């Protein structure tokens, strides 16, 4: 949304925007209440969802969040919460381009530098499963495509 507004501002400089150019705003405004409700649900259920994913990760591979004898669970949780919140905001704002440009490309560089693709792939796959469990199908459909992009960008080499 912000990206589209910025582009419209530049494109319509010195003139009124046409109805066609502003059509995206009607679409966004029509979906805003639902997006806000989903955002608030994600906020309320964040802890349950993240804890569920962590438990499932450890059940699948007890060593996935380990590096040698060092446990990276605390760091994993902080990173996962950060990405989850950014994902929720991207969904609320309906602005995937801005999310990728302002956050995801940078975070991808970090995750690759620390070679965490395997844990990221599992994390964002399990996050989608957990979100589908905690949200209605229609609400999960707003969030899961972004979580899939997270999985692809952070988890695949």
C-alpha positions as a LaTeX table, in Angstrom:
\begin{tabular}{lrrr}
\hline
Residue & $x$ (\AA) & $y$ (\AA) & $z$ (\AA) \\
\hline
Unk1 & 0.00 & 0.00 & 0.00 \\
Unk2 & 2.71 & 2.49 & 0.96 \\
Unk3 & 4.73 & 1.54 & $-2.11$ \\
Unk4 & 1.68 & 2.04 & $-4.33$ \\
Unk5 & 0.87 & 5.37 & $-2.70$ \\
Unk6 & 4.45 & 6.55 & $-3.20$ \\
Unk7 & 4.33 & 5.53 & $-6.87$ \\
Unk8 & 0.97 & 7.24 & $-7.35$ \\
Unk9 & 2.28 & 10.43 & $-5.74$ \\
Unk10 & 5.20 & 10.51 & $-8.17$ \\
Unk11 & 3.09 & 9.58 & $-11.18$ \\
Unk12 & 0.33 & 12.11 & $-10.49$ \\
Unk13 & 2.68 & 14.95 & $-9.60$ \\
Unk14 & 0.89 & 18.22 & $-10.37$ \\
Unk15 & $-2.41$ & 16.63 & $-11.41$ \\
Unk16 & $-5.34$ & 14.73 & $-9.93$ \\
Unk17 & $-5.01$ & 10.95 & $-9.96$ \\
Unk18 & $-7.48$ & 9.09 & $-12.14$ \\
Unk19 & $-10.05$ & 6.65 & $-10.77$ \\
Unk20 & $-8.11$ & 3.83 & $-12.42$ \\
Unk21 & $-4.89$ & 4.93 & $-10.73$ \\
Unk22 & $-6.65$ & 4.99 & $-7.35$ \\
Unk23 & $-8.45$ & 1.63 & $-7.74$ \\
Unk24 & $-5.92$ & $-0.10$ & $-5.46$ \\
Unk25 & $-7.04$ & 2.17 & $-2.62$ \\
Unk26 & $-10.64$ & 0.96 & $-2.89$ \\
Unk27 & $-9.44$ & $-2.65$ & $-2.82$ \\
Unk28 & $-7.25$ & $-1.98$ & 0.21 \\
Unk29 & $-9.91$ & $-0.05$ & 2.10 \\
Unk30 & $-12.47$ & $-2.79$ & 1.43 \\
Unk31 & $-10.14$ & $-5.35$ & 3.05 \\
Unk32 & $-8.76$ & $-3.18$ & 5.85 \\
Unk33 & $-11.15$ & $-4.24$ & 8.63 \\
Unk34 & $-10.42$ & $-7.89$ & 7.96 \\
Unk35 & $-6.67$ & $-7.28$ & 7.77 \\
Unk36 & $-6.80$ & $-5.38$ & 11.05 \\
Unk37 & $-8.73$ & $-8.20$ & 12.73 \\
Unk38 & $-6.19$ & $-10.76$ & 11.46 \\
Unk39 & $-3.33$ & $-8.54$ & 12.65 \\
Unk40 & $-4.88$ & $-8.32$ & 16.12 \\
Unk41 & $-5.45$ & $-12.09$ & 16.19 \\
Unk42 & $-1.80$ & $-12.71$ & 15.27 \\
Unk43 & $-0.77$ & $-10.32$ & 18.02 \\
Unk44 & $-2.94$ & $-12.11$ & 20.59 \\
Unk45 & $-1.84$ & $-15.59$ & 19.53 \\
Unk46 & 1.81 & $-14.83$ & 18.80 \\
Unk47 & 3.18 & $-16.53$ & 21.91 \\
Unk48 & 1.09 & $-19.67$ & 21.41 \\
Unk49 & 2.05 & $-19.92$ & 17.73 \\
Unk50 & 5.78 & $-19.34$ & 18.29 \\
Unk51 & 5.92 & $-21.76$ & 21.24 \\
Unk52 & 4.07 & $-24.39$ & 19.21 \\
Unk53 & 6.53 & $-24.02$ & 16.32 \\
Unk54 & 9.50 & $-24.24$ & 18.68 \\
Unk55 & 8.14 & $-27.42$ & 20.28 \\
Unk56 & 7.50 & $-28.96$ & 16.84 \\
Unk57 & 10.99 & $-28.01$ & 15.63 \\
Unk58 & 12.62 & $-29.61$ & 18.65 \\
Unk59 & 10.43 & $-32.71$ & 18.30 \\
Unk60 & 11.43 & $-33.09$ & 14.65 \\
Unk61 & 15.12 & $-32.43$ & 15.18 \\
Unk62 & 16.43 & $-31.80$ & 18.72 \\
Unk63 & 19.71 & $-30.49$ & 17.28 \\
Unk64 & 18.28 & $-28.08$ & 14.72 \\
Unk65 & 18.66 & $-25.06$ & 17.00 \\
Unk66 & 22.07 & $-26.15$ & 18.26 \\
Unk67 & 25.48 & $-25.24$ & 16.96 \\
Unk68 & 27.87 & $-27.71$ & 18.51 \\
Unk69 & 27.03 & $-27.66$ & 22.20 \\
Unk70 & 25.59 & $-24.13$ & 22.10 \\
Unk71 & 21.80 & $-23.79$ & 22.18 \\
Unk72 & 20.52 & $-21.03$ & 19.88 \\
Unk73 & 16.87 & $-21.35$ & 20.93 \\
Unk74 & 16.77 & $-17.89$ & 22.52 \\
Unk75 & 18.25 & $-16.25$ & 19.42 \\
Unk76 & 15.93 & $-18.31$ & 17.19 \\
Unk77 & 12.91 & $-17.15$ & 19.18 \\
Unk78 & 13.90 & $-13.47$ & 19.04 \\
Unk79 & 14.49 & $-13.68$ & 15.28 \\
Unk80 & 11.27 & $-15.61$ & 14.69 \\
Unk81 & 9.20 & $-13.13$ & 16.70 \\
Unk82 & 10.78 & $-10.25$ & 14.75 \\
Unk83 & 9.97 & $-11.84$ & 11.38 \\
Unk84 & 6.49 & $-12.85$ & 12.54 \\
Unk85 & 5.70 & $-9.27$ & 13.56 \\
Unk86 & 7.11 & $-7.86$ & 10.33 \\
Unk87 & 5.04 & $-10.42$ & 8.42 \\
Unk88 & 1.91 & $-9.31$ & 10.29 \\
Unk89 & 2.64 & $-5.67$ & 9.45 \\
Unk90 & 3.25 & $-6.51$ & 5.77 \\
Unk91 & $-0.12$ & $-8.27$ & 5.72 \\
Unk92 & $-1.85$ & $-5.35$ & 7.45 \\
Unk93 & $-0.34$ & $-2.79$ & 5.10 \\
Unk94 & $-0.74$ & $-5.09$ & 2.07 \\
Unk95 & 2.75 & $-4.08$ & 0.98 \\
Unk96 & 4.94 & $-7.05$ & 0.19 \\
Unk97 & 7.35 & $-4.98$ & $-1.90$ \\
Unk98 & 8.17 & $-2.66$ & 0.99 \\
Unk99 & 8.53 & $-5.63$ & 3.35 \\
Unk100 & 11.03 & $-7.29$ & 1.03 \\
Unk101 & 12.98 & $-4.09$ & 0.33 \\
Unk102 & 13.08 & $-2.77$ & 3.89 \\
Unk103 & 13.53 & $-6.01$ & 5.80 \\
Unk104 & 13.57 & $-9.39$ & 4.11 \\
Unk105 & 16.56 & $-8.90$ & 1.77 \\
Unk106 & 18.65 & $-7.64$ & 4.70 \\
Unk107 & 17.53 & $-10.47$ & 6.96 \\
Unk108 & 18.22 & $-13.01$ & 4.21 \\
Unk109 & 21.83 & $-11.83$ & 4.10 \\
Unk110 & 22.17 & $-12.38$ & 7.85 \\
Unk111 & 20.57 & $-15.82$ & 7.81 \\
Unk112 & 22.80 & $-16.96$ & 4.95 \\
Unk113 & 25.90 & $-15.58$ & 6.66 \\
Unk114 & 25.08 & $-17.68$ & 9.72 \\
Unk115 & 24.06 & $-20.67$ & 7.57 \\
Unk116 & 20.61 & $-21.02$ & 9.11 \\
Unk117 & 18.73 & $-22.01$ & 5.95 \\
Unk118 & 17.76 & $-25.44$ & 7.29 \\
Unk119 & 16.22 & $-24.07$ & 10.49 \\
Unk120 & 14.58 & $-21.20$ & 8.57 \\
Unk121 & 13.00 & $-23.61$ & 6.08 \\
Unk122 & 11.55 & $-25.70$ & 8.90 \\
Unk123 & 10.51 & $-22.65$ & 10.93 \\
Unk124 & 8.50 & $-20.94$ & 8.20 \\
Unk125 & 6.96 & $-24.22$ & 7.01 \\
Unk126 & 5.81 & $-24.99$ & 10.57 \\
Unk127 & 4.67 & $-21.39$ & 11.09 \\
Unk128 & 2.31 & $-21.79$ & 8.15 \\
Unk129 & 0.91 & $-24.99$ & 9.67 \\
Unk130 & 0.45 & $-23.31$ & 13.05 \\
Unk131 & $-1.18$ & $-20.20$ & 11.58 \\
Unk132 & $-3.60$ & $-22.40$ & 9.63 \\
Unk133 & $-4.46$ & $-24.13$ & 12.90 \\
Unk134 & $-5.08$ & $-20.91$ & 14.82 \\
Unk135 & $-6.82$ & $-18.85$ & 12.09 \\
Unk136 & $-9.72$ & $-19.46$ & 9.76 \\
Unk137 & $-8.85$ & $-20.52$ & 6.21 \\
Unk138 & $-9.74$ & $-17.07$ & 4.88 \\
Unk139 & $-7.60$ & $-15.30$ & 7.48 \\
Unk140 & $-4.67$ & $-17.68$ & 7.04 \\
Unk141 & $-4.84$ & $-16.98$ & 3.30 \\
Unk142 & $-3.78$ & $-13.39$ & 4.04 \\
Unk143 & $-0.73$ & $-14.44$ & 6.09 \\
Unk144 & 0.53 & $-17.75$ & 4.72 \\
Unk145 & 1.66 & $-16.42$ & 1.31 \\
Unk146 & 4.01 & $-14.04$ & 3.13 \\
Unk147 & 5.23 & $-16.85$ & 5.39 \\
Unk148 & 5.89 & $-18.91$ & 2.26 \\
Unk149 & 7.97 & $-16.08$ & 0.81 \\
Unk150 & 9.87 & $-16.01$ & 4.11 \\
Unk151 & 10.47 & $-19.77$ & 3.80 \\
Unk152 & 11.65 & $-19.44$ & 0.21 \\
Unk153 & 13.93 & $-16.46$ & 0.80 \\
Unk154 & 15.33 & $-17.43$ & 4.19 \\
Unk155 & 15.22 & $-21.20$ & 4.01 \\
Unk156 & 16.21 & $-22.16$ & 0.50 \\
Unk157 & 19.69 & $-21.78$ & $-0.88$ \\
\hline
\end{tabular}
